[in-house]
Structure formats: C-alpha cells, structure tokens
Amino acid sequence: MTPQNPVVDYTRISDDAAILCRRRDFPRAVNILQRRDPDRRRWRQAFRSLAVAGDRGLEGTRRRWFEGAIQELVLGVPDRGLRTELALDAVEYDTTWDLAEALPCWSARDLWSLADSVQLPMSYLAQVTTLPRSIRESIHTARVVVDCRRTAEAHRALALELSQGLSPTAMIDEVRGCADEATLATLGGVRSQQDAARRWRELAHRLLAPTG
C-alpha cells in the first residue's frame, strides 16, 4: 500500500488571507489561519489583515460570529507571548474586538501600584491613555500597554534626536571634566529621556506579567 503524503500549504498565509479579505470571504480566511501553525511573522501578519478587514466590513450577526472566531483563534494559540502580541495588535490597529481574555486583568488600583513601582505618576498615565472613572474598575489592559509602548518609543526617539547634536567625545569630555555647559545639559536631557523610555517600557512589561 502506497503511503499518502501529507498535504502541505506552500502559499504564503499572509497573501492568502489578504486576497480572501478583499473578497470579503471571511469564513475561508478564518479557516486558513485555523489550518496553519501560528508564527510571529506571516501568520501574525495574516491575523492583522483579517482582524482589520473584519472590523471594518462586518455588521450584525456576521460580525458577532466573526468576533467569536477571532477570539477562538487568539485563545487557541499555544505560545503565550504570541497570544499576547495578537491581542495587542488588535488594539494597535484600531479594531474593536474584545480579546481581554488573552491578557491579565488589572484594576485601576493595580495600575496605580504598578505605575508607582516604576516611578510613573498616575497623572502621567492619564495624559497618554484612557482610564476608568473608578479606581475599582478594570482597565483596558491592551489599550494601556499599547499606549505605554508608544510613549516609551516617543521618549526613545527624542533621546536619539537630542544625541545627534552631541560631539562623539561628549561623554569622555564629561568624565574628564572638560565638557561645556551646553554639552552637559544635552547629556542630561538624553539620559532623562532614556530613563523615561525605560520606565514606560517596564510598566508595559509588568502589565503583561501573569497575575496568578
């Protein structure tokens, strides 16, 4: 008896998903993702395309079905890190799918404690993300994490921009005590922005840590 060879999909899942989304054939697009092993590159890219297209193009019962399918896809990913990033992608790409179950659940009081642990006042968070009115209410973890990451990246970019005006020997001059006031001030600004970026990144990291 001749053994049967397994069926192998040679096409790029991201291309397949994009084509089916353009045709608004969402059931087949979902099925393609279900049949392939999740990975951090093309499968994740296909998921993003699917999530965005479905959010923009579906209403009523079809939308409710699709949200259930999207939730099932994400929660079925065995890699916790990838599962987390998919839930964050849904927010970063401005979709409205409810994937909260894939992330830790925190109250505003918990967020206050975590922010305090990295020396970020809640007044700073209120400027960059949406917070619940009551301290006992749950936060939108994905939204807060995405906003923290964006803020960290903004500080990192500002640090890089400030450093462009420094001499290559600025830090050596500082150690030797021969740096001028302008150089010292710029170095201080760079380090301040780098530290702010680190604190925002750390808060995002702590919000994604398992609560159990």
N, C-alpha and C positions, 0 to 999 in steps of 0.2 A: 504494500500500500504506500503510495507516494505521500510524504508528509506535506501538509499545506503550509505555505509561507505566510507569516502574519502580514496583515495589511499595514503599510507604512504611509503616512501622510508626508509627502515631500514638499508641498507648497508651504509658503510662509503663512503662519496663522494670522499675523497682523494684516497681510494683504487680503486673505480670505474674509476676515471679519469686516474690513473696510468696505469691500465690494458688497457684502450682504447688507451692511448697514445702509449703504447708498440705495440699495433696492428695497430697503425697509423690511427685509426678511429677517426679523429679529429672532424668531424661534430657531432657524437654522444657524444663525450666528452664535446663539447661546449653546446650541448643540456642538458646534465646532470647539468651543472652549471646554465643554464638558469632556470631549473625547481626547484632548491633548493634555499632557502633563504640564502643570503650571511652571513657569520660569520667570525670572526677573527682567527679561528683555522683551521678546516678541509676544509672549502670552500676556504679559502685563500691558504692552502697547495695545494689543487687541482688546483687552478688557477696558482700557481707557476709551478707545473708539466706541465700543459697544455702550458703555455707561453714558457717554456724552450724547450719542445719537439717540438712544432710547429716551433720555431725559427730555430732549428737545422735540422728539417726534411722536411720543405716545400719550394717549389720554384714556380716561375711563377704565374699563375692565382690562384692556390690553396693558395699560400702564401698571395696574395692580399685579397682573400676572408677571410682568417683566421685573418689577421690584422684588417679588419673591424669588424669581430666577437669579437675579443679581446677588441677592443675599445668600442664596444657596451656593452659588459659585464661590463667593468670598469665604464663607464659613467652611467650605469643603477643602480649602487649600491647606495642606498639612504643614507647610512652612509658616510658623507664626510670624516671622519677620516679614515675609512676603504678604501674608494676610493683612498685617498692619498697614503696609505701604499701599495696598489696594484700597483699603478704607480711607486712607489719607488722600489718595489720588482722586477719589470721588468728590471730595471737598475742594481740592486744589483746582480741579477742572470745572468747578462751579455747578455740579449736579446736586440734586436734592434727595438722592437715595439715602435711606436710613440704614447705615451699616454700623450703628453704635455697638451692636453685639460683638463685633470683631475687635473692639478696643476696651481698655479698662474704663470703669465708670468712676467718676470723681464728683464730689460736691464742690460748690464754690468755696466752702470752708477748707476742704482738702487742698484746693488750688492755692488758697491763701497760704497754707502751711508750706506747700512745696515751693511757692514763689519766695517766701521768707527764707527758706533754706538756701537759696541761691542769691539772696540779697536783691530781689526784684520787688519793689512795692506794688501792691495791687493797683495803685493809681496808674502805674506804667502799663499794666495789662489792660486796664480799661481804655487806654488810648489806642491799643492795637487790635483788640479782639472784642467779641460780644460776650458779655457776662450776664448770668441770670440776676433777677432783682433780689431774690432771697439767698442768703448765704447757705441755706439748707438745700437749695435746688441743685440738680445735677448740671454740670457744664456740658457743652458740646465738645467732647474731647478732641475729635478730629479737627474741628474748626480752630480750637485754641492751639493745638500742636502746629497746624499749618501756619497760623499767624505768628507763632513763636519762631518757627524756622525762617519765615520771611523776614522777620525783624532781625534775627541773627545775621542773615545774609546781607541785609542793608548795612548793618554795623561793620561787617567784614569788608564790604565794598568801600565804605567810607574810610576805613583804616588803610586800605590799599591805595585809595586816591590820595590821602594825606601823605603817605610814604613816598609817592612819586616825586615830591619836591625835596626830598632829603638827599644829602650827599652820600655816596657809597661808604664814606668813612664816618658818618654821623655817630654811630654807636661807639666806635673806637674813640672818637673825639670826646664823647660824653664820659667814657671811662677815664680818659686821660685828663679830664677837667678843662679841656680847651674848646668845648662846644659853645657857640654863641647862644644868646637868649632865644632867638627865633628857632634855632635847631632844637633846643631843649623843650620849647613849647610844642613844637610839632611832634617830637618823640612822645611827649606826654599825651598828646591828642591821639596818636596812633595806638598807644598802649591802652588808653581809655576805651577806644572803640573796639579793640581786640578783646578786652575784658568783658565789655557789654555783649559782644557776639558770643563769647564763651558761656556767659550766664544764661542767655536766651536759649542757646543750644542745649544746655544742661537741663533747663526746665522742660523743654520738649522731650528730652530723653527720659526724664523721671515720670512724666505723664504717661509714657508708653510702657513703663515697667509694670509687670503683673501685680495686681492688688492683693492677690491671695497668698 
